[in-house]
Amino acid sequence: MLEQLLSKTSHMANAIYHPSIEGAQHGAKSLPQFLAYAKKSGAAGAQPSNFMLQGAHGLLTAKGVRSAFQKANLELDGISAHCPFWVHTTAWTGSPTIRPFIPADVAKKSPAQIEKWAEDYLLSLLDLCAELGVRVVPMFWGVAFGWEVATGYPWGFWKGGDYDLIAEGKERFVKKTAKIRAHANNLGIYLCHEIHPGTGAMTADDFRALVGACDGDKCLGVNADPSHCWEGEAWEARFRALGERIYAAHVKNFVIRGGVALRKMEPEWPGRAMQFTDLPTGELNLMRYAEMLIDVGYPQRYCKLTGKKTAPLVVEAESAYRDLDACSTNGIQWVRDHLCFPLAGGSFEDGMGA
């Protein structure tokens, strides 16, 4: 009887996740260097940033990118395009904070010209994604509602007799993103917004408002990242509310320093209340997060969309104190060893009493 019980309850399906890594934080590396680092660290896939796909005369060819991944024997797990998308939806404000992410000659142009440059760049990037068979683009939209609303501060000045910042923001978002969304839909690509303070959607309700304003546009996806749920909206509430829109997932952890204000004018990471950390020692239970993603259908949805056998859990381990490469390597190996588990073939109750 014991042998029957063990046989029945130990029947497991294959693992549905594989360890991957996000490239934006490793921008000092070229694409080959990044992929070599990822492979050496134990990753099965990688998610390069758009900057890693830049050649001397524009974006690399699909053949060149594909060759680099084949040589490294890694899966191409989407292309991280947070920065150019943020530039595109923020340029209208005239903010200097977009300058680190655009060429110096472009930064001298007017906001309208910068926005047009970003739109053209993103359309070309989506074309490259399509050539590569990439269906998932992790990103985040910029401050389409303006910096006043992006503060999230609950004061009463977002609407007056002659203005409505929320209504204007929705209209602005729809118009400014129309061409990009249409192109993404035409190519079968999902633009996966990372719900994040100071972006176009900072909560689940914010994201639903964007989807509603765009008449339910199916290309508006979500890149789940629990490390940005530190101001009241719990990660499980956020991502269960938007589960059917999740096509990408980052794995990241954080701590909140007690007695330190979450919002203050602190330019250096070590002085801030919210600290990103290595994966094992932060406040989040990442095993529960990985399980929740299965429950809302992320890995199943990703695999159906891409034809892949496993879905990536994309490591984005950061620390204000620990060397970035060491922190990320530790994160990749931790995800590999703890979150890429084989799925149960049924309930543990199935074998009881056999």
N, C-alpha and C positions, 0 to 999 in steps of 0.2 A: 504493500500500500504506500509506503514511504517513497519508493522509487516512482510509482505512478504519480504521486503528488508532486514530486520534484520535476518530473518530466513535463507535467501539465503546466505548472506555474512558471517554469523557467523557459518556456517557449517564447522567444522574443523576436520581434521584427528587427530589421536593420535600423541603425541609427539614422535619424532624419536631419541632423545638423552636421556641419563641418566647420572647423575654426578658420576664420578669415581675419583680415586686418585692414583698417582704413588708412589711406595714404596721405591725407592732408597734413597731418602732424609731422610727417616724415618728408616734407617737401624739399629738404636739402639734398635728398637722394634722387638720382636719375631713376627712370623706370627700371632698367636692369638691376641697379643697386638695390632698389626697394624690393623687387621680387626675390633677389638673392637673399636679402635679409629675412623676408617673410618665410621663405622655404627653410632656411637654416633654423628659424625660430620654431618651426613645427606647424606652420599654417598649411592648409590644403587649398586655400584660395586667397585672393587679394582684391581690394577695391581701390585702385589708384585714383588719385585726384586728377582733375582736368589739367593741372599744371604739369603733371608727370607725362602727359601726352603731347606736350608742346615741343615742336621741333624748331629748328632755326628759321624756318619759313612758314610757320603755322602748325596746325595739328598734324601729328604723325598719321601715316596711312594705316588703314585697318590691317594690312598685311604685316606691317612692322610691329604693331601692338600684338597681334595674334602670335607672331613669331617669338616675341619676348616671353609671352606666357607659356607657349609650348616648350621653349627652352628651359624655363624654370619649373615646368611640370606643375603648374598651378591653375586653378579655376579662375576665370574672370568674373568676379562677383559684383558687377555693376561699376559705374564710374561716379565718383564723388564730385559733385558740381556745386557745392554749397556757395562758394565765393562768387562765381559769375552770376548765379541766380539772385543772390543777395544784392549785388551791384545793380542788376537790372531793375529791381523793384524798389531800390533806395535812391538811385541817382537823382530823381526828381526833387529830392529834398535839398540838394546841394551839399550834402554832408561830406567833409574831407575823409571820413572813415572808410570810404570805398577805395581810396587811392592805393593802399597796399596791394590791391588785387587786380589792378589794371596797368597797362603799359604807361610809362611816364608821359609819352606824347598824347595818349588818349586822356590822361588826367587833366591836361590843360584845356580840354574842350568844354563846351557848355553842358549842363545837365542833360539836355535833350539829345545832344550828340553822343554823350557817354551812354545813355540809355539805348540809343540806336546801335551803337557799337556792341553793347552787351547782348542785345537781341540777335544781331547777326552772328555773333560768336556762338551763342547758345543753339541757334538753328543749325550751324555747322557741326557743333558737338553732337547734337541729336542725330545728324546724318551719319557721323562716325559710329555712334552707338548702334544704329540700325545695321550698318555694315558688319559690325562685330557680333551681332545677334544679342546685344545687351538690351534687355527690356525694362530694367530697373535703374533709375537714376536718383540716388539719395541727394537731397538738396534742402535749402530752405528759402522761402520767399522773403523779400526785404520788407521795409516798413511802409507798406502801401497805405497805411492809415495815418502816417505821420508820426513824428517823434513824441508828440504829446500823448497819443494813445499808446505808443510803444512802451511808455513808462509803466503802464498798467496801474497807475496811481488812482485810487478811487475818489477823485475830486469831481466837482460838478461842472466843469468848464469844457466838456467835449461837444456841447450843443448849445447854441444860442439862437437869438432871433433871426440871424441871417447866415447861419452855418450849422452843419451837422457833420462832425468829423467821421463818425462811423458810417453814415450813409454815403458820404463822399469817398471814403476809403473803399467801400465795396464797389462802387462804380469805377473808381480808379483801377482797382485790381482787375476787374473784368476786362476793361479796355486795354490795359498795358500788357496783360498776359495772353490776350486772345490769340495772337499769331503763334506764340510758342505752344500753347495748349493744342491748337489745331494741328500743328506739325507733329507734336507728340502723339496725338490720337491717330493721325494718319500712318505713323510708323509703328503703332502698337506699343508705345513706351509709356511707363508710369513715372510721373514726377513725384517723388516721395518726400514730402515736407517733413522735416525734423522739427516737431513742435518744441519751441525754444523761446525763452525770454528775449524780448527785443526783436522779434521777427514778425512776419505777416500773420501768424497765428500762434498764440502763446498758450492756448488751452484747447481741450477737445471741443468746447463750444465755439471758440474762435474758428477752428478748422471747419466745423460744420457750417458756420456762417459763410466761409469762402465757397464751400461746395454748393450751398444753396444759392449764393449770388451767381454762380456759374452754371445754374440749372442742372446740378448733379454731375457735372463733367467727370467721366470715369477715369481720366488720366490723373486726376488729383488723388495721389496716394499718400501714405504715411510711412515715414521711416521711424520705427519705434526706437526710443532711447530713454531708459528710465532715469538716467542721471540728470535730466532736466526737469524732474518733478520734485522740486524742493520749495515750492511756495504755496502749499495747501492742497493741490490736486494730486492725489496719490497715483502712482504709475498704473496700478491695476484698474482704477476707475477710468483713467484717461484712455488706456489702450483697449479695454473691453468696450468702451463706448464707440470706438472707431475700428474695431477688429476687422471688419470686412474690407477696410481700406489699407491695411498693413501689407506692404509688399517688400519691405526691407527692415532690417533690425540691427542696431548697434548694441554692443555690450560695454557698459561703462559704469563706474561706481563713484560715490562721493561721500563726504561727511559734512556736517554743519557744525561749525565751531560755536559752542555755547556762549551767549552773552555778546556776540558780535553782530552788528546790523547786517542784514542781507543786502540792503541797498545803501551804499555809501560811495563817495568819490575816492575809491582806492585804486590806484593804477597798477599795483603789483599783486600778483596772485597770492603770495604768502600772507598778505594782509587781509585777504577777503574771508568772509564768513563761510561761503560755500567753496569747498576744496575738492577737486577731482582727485581720485586716488587709484592705486593699484586695485585690481578686481577683488582679491580675497578679503581685504580689510576694510572696505567701505561699509556704509550703513544698509545697503540694499541686499536682499536675499536673491541673488541672481539665479539660483535654481528654480525658485518660484516664478521668476520672470520667464525663464525658458519654458517652463511648463505652461504658463499662461499663454505664451505665443502659440503653442501647439493647440491649446483649447480654443483660441480665436481663429485658428486656421492659417497662420502665417506660413509655416514651412510647407504645408500642403498646397497652399495657393501659389507660393513661389515655384515649387517643383512642377506644378501643372502649367504655369505660365512659361517656364524656361525649358522644360523637358529634362531638367537635372534630377538626379536621384536624391540629393541632399540640399538643404538650404543653408546659407551662410549665417553664422553668428559673427558679426564683424566687430573685432576688438578695437576699442578706442581708449585704451588705458592711458591715463595722464597723471602727472603728479607735479606739484610745485617744487618738490624736493628730490625725487628719484630720477635718475637718468632716464630719458625718454625711451631709448632703445631697450634698456634693461626692463623698464616698466611694461613696455609693449610685449616683449618676449615672454615675460612672466604671465601676461594676460592671455596670449595665444595658447600657451601651454596649459594654463588653468582652464580655459574654455575646452580645449581638447580633452583634458583629463576628467572634467567634472560635468560639462554641459552637453557633450556629444554622446549621450547615453543611448543604448538600444531601447526602442519603444516596447512597452508591454503588449503582448499579443491579446490580452484580455484582463479582466479583473483578477486580483489576487484571491478573491472569494471563489473563483471558478473551481479551484481544486480542493476546497475545504470539504471534508467529509467523504472524499473519494475513496 
